[in-house]
Amino acid sequence: MNDIYGMEMSFKFLIQATRVLLVNNYDDEELKMIYNYAVSLDNDILIDYFNSCSLIGFKTDLDLYLEIVEGMIHIFEELEEYEKCFVLKKKKEECIKIINDYKN
């Protein structure tokens, strides 16, 4: 997804996911769609997020992604869907590793 169109569409999805989660008005389908998207991203895309800053208030787009992942972990903990929490926590660890490896 290194092309500009792909990154733009990916970023738009992050913005929509953030809005849905912040408003706290989502249905099971929206939550499933956001979860599936969040866990499907590979390291190349996460690194692209780290190297992009599309929204004021976030250092990188990866920070926005992390906020979404953390919000979803919280939601799935409340729903007692611990398998999904485990997968999301692994994604969070991947992001933290990217931040630590590439921050310099």
N, C-alpha and C positions, 0 to 999 in steps of 0.2 A: 504494500500500500504506500509506496514511496511517491506516487504521483500526487500532484496538487489536488485533483478532484477527489481522490480517495481520502486524503487527509481532511479536506473540507467537509466531506460527508461524515467522516468519522467524528470530527469535532462537533458537527451539528448534532449528532446523536448524543454526545456527552452533554451538551447543553440541554437537550430535551430530557435526558435522564435526570440531570440535576434538578430541573424544574419539577418533574414528576415526583421525585423523592422529597424535595423541600416542601412542596405543597402538601405532602402527606395524603394525597388523594390519588391512589393508584388501585388498579384492580389486579387480579392474579395474572392476567395476560400481559399487562404492562411490566409487572415485576418479573415474569418469566422471560420476556423479551430483553429486558435490561440485563438480567443475570446471564442469559445465553450470550449476549454480545460481550459483556465484561469478561467472561471466562474464555471466550474464543480468541482474544487478542494474543498474538505471539510476541516474543521479545523484540522483533524488528519494529513492530508498531509501537510498543511501549517505549523503545529508544527514540522513535520519531516523536512521540509525545514529549519525551524529556527534552528534546531539541527544539520544541515549538512552544511559543507562548502566544496564545490567541485571545486570552481574556485577561483584562486588567484585574488585579487582585490575586492572581495566581502566578507563582514564579514560572511554572511550566504547565503544559497541558497534562503532564503526568500527575501533577499535584491535584488537578481537577479530577482525573481518573481515580486517584487514591481516595479522594473525598467520597466519590460515588461508591467505591468498593467498601469503604468503612461504613457508610450509611446502609449499604445492603447487608453487611455482616450484622449490624445492629437489628435490622428488620428480621433477618432469618433466625437470629437468636431468639427474638420474641416469638416467632412462629415455631420455634423448636425444630427447625430444619438444619440440623447440625452438619449433615453431609455437605450442604451448600456452603455453610460457614467455613468448613475446612477448606474447600476449593477456593473460596474467596480469600481466605487467609494466606493460602499459598501464592495467589496472585499478588497480594499485598507484599509478601516477602520478596517476590520477583522484582517488584517496583522499587523496594528499598535497596535491593542489591544493585539495580541499575543506577539509582541515585548515588549510591556510595561509589560505584565503579567509574561513573562518568562525570561526577561533579567538578572535577578539576580540569 
